[in-house]
Amino acid sequence: MTSVSPPDTILQFNDVSLGYGDFTVLSGISIQALKGQVVALMGGSGSGKTTLLRAATAQIVAQKGRVTAFGQDIAQLTGESLRQLRQRMGVLFQQGALFTDLNVFENVAFPLREHTRISEAQIQDRVLEKLDAVGLEAAAHLRISEISGGMARRVALARAIVLEPELILYDEPFAGLDPISLGITARLIRDLTDKLKCASVLITHDVKESFAIADQVYMVGQGKLIAEGTPAELSASTDPFVRQFLDAQPDGPIAFHYPVTPAYTKWLEQRSRRRS
Ligand SMILES: Nc1ncnc2c1ncn2[C@@H]1O[C@H](COP(=O)(O)OP(=O)(O)OP(=O)(O)O)[C@@H](O)[C@H]1O
């Protein structure tokens, strides 16, 4: 299948299947993120959101179809070219583990020291600018043990953007935040996307916050892409899956039970045989 990408396409999945070994988690996935867009990838627990993130960062290779970042087919990249590609991406993991033996400033400076040869004065300017963007310039001198969990998330965000990535991937950015921090984080993601003119892709199940800032939303479930559109389009949807998800209804097409797989059946048979 061929497709024409708009010139500002940063990330594109073209009829992609993803999984582990011979287990396919998702198939027929076609999504894209354009420069300047906030894109939310949503779905229930175990629907494959993290798997999508792994595919975008080339940690796993598509079983079928093509994943393109910055116009390059990521399955074709190895070694130095893959390293260069990843340098254009900032990834913010849920546990954005900070170095506890370094202060806030040095945590944010770390990628600059690792990947660039810029001067100490330039490092200071860049780090303080990014800390300012997340509201923490005056916390630069603090030790990690002296800051709150919410502040630590923002320091991790400053570190993820310090190399000025063209694509920022967020893994559950709203998980475990109080209602005020939720709103602040969502606003920050939108503002940073506009300011850095990058693309931001969030994997999340938080409807309210992501709908408030996203340009485009993709929903995955039942092993495929279930719905896509702007937050307004999805809010108006009458699709039972979309409604169950948006209205947080316990009953509907989204199954509570993890599906029975051949691997489970085999495991159970072996176990039963051992016991008899
Ligand atoms: N490394 C792995 N090896 C084999 N199967 C995996 C692996 N990682 C995830 N899976 C399976 O892939 C499916 C999707 O998992 P994934 O972590 O992508 O879901 P998710 O949508 O991010 O879930 P959650 O919201 O609960 O974190 C699950 O069935 C999971 O068991």
The ligand as an ORCA input file, in Angstrom:
! r2SCAN-3c Opt
* xyz 0 1
  N       7.780     -7.635     26.069
  C       6.605     -8.255     25.836
  N       6.563     -9.541     25.457
  C       5.382    -10.177     25.200
  N       4.181     -9.567     25.300
  C       4.159     -8.280     25.678
  C       5.358     -7.556     25.976
  N       5.018     -6.283     26.330
  C       3.675     -6.231     26.256
  N       3.159     -7.418     25.864
  C       1.722     -7.737     25.650
  O       1.242     -6.828     24.665
  C      -0.081     -6.400     24.982
  C      -0.143     -4.882     24.989
  O       0.690     -4.405     26.035
  P       1.042     -2.855     26.184
  O       1.998     -2.720     27.331
  O       1.439     -2.288     24.869
  O      -0.393     -2.265     26.610
  P      -0.812     -0.827     27.171
  O      -1.960     -0.363     26.358
  O       0.388      0.063     27.219
  O      -1.291     -1.206     28.632
  P      -1.335     -0.348     30.013
  O      -2.220      0.830     29.777
  O      -1.941     -1.339     30.969
  O       0.087      0.009     30.345
  C      -0.447     -7.051     26.301
  O      -1.232     -8.174     25.998
  C       0.874     -7.468     26.904
  O       0.726     -8.641     27.665
*
